Amino acid sequence: MPIRVTVWNEFRHEKSSEYVKKVYPDGIQNTLKAAVEKLLGSEVSVRTATLDEPEHGLTDEVLNNTDVLFWWGHMAHQEVKDEIAAKVAQRVLAGMGLIVLHSGHHSKPFRLLMGTSGHLKWREAGEIERLWVVSPGHPITVGMEKDYIELPHEEMYGEQFDIPTPDELVFISWFEGGEVFRSGCVWKRGAGKVFYFRPGHESYPTYHNPEIQRVLANAVKYVAPVGGVPNRTNSPQITDPIAPISKRD
């Protein structure tokens, strides 16, 4: 049975900015969908979902048939309904894999699962980023030709990054301005895995980069539950309220 993947994207920048629309004319979600399908073929079945669809495209039927969920959000975190965010987090606790991208560190599902604010330092300067592998041989790095990925232009994220200590640290980024950042982190939450991957600012063609695409395809296989997500009636329950974001990312 293929891994059932859902790629979720706000799909707002691509509609409001002509520049971003040129970078991702079909939306970030479809760029990621095409990349995963190209690299994993019959190993996956991929669909997309966006913020402005009913229930943000994440109905019970969709979530119950998702093994791995990608999450890209930035300008509209607070528009995600608390009950939908809680359902996503609950599904992770039951075994679904979650891949949180770039500004998703401030998303409601991620903050629920981490229990922290996700705040960090940032600077949109279009600088060089090098993502250094700090866990050689990790499944997420399979197929990499070097021990780093270099991106010519990216938004800077810097420490301190308010997250729990990762269970596995796969990448650390270095930026042209001298900052460093924990840019590839894995946590186990309940029966599920969460992978946070930093690069992917909407103004840059990062998700067209073959090396970045390879990492994301590897991540799908790594966080996917073996045999799918079981029907669990005794999973830990999400009960904490979601605090509003007080800082820009």
Order of alpha helices (4+ residues) and beta strands (2+ residues): beta-alpha-alpha-alpha-beta-alpha-beta-alpha-beta-alpha-beta-beta-beta-beta-beta-alpha
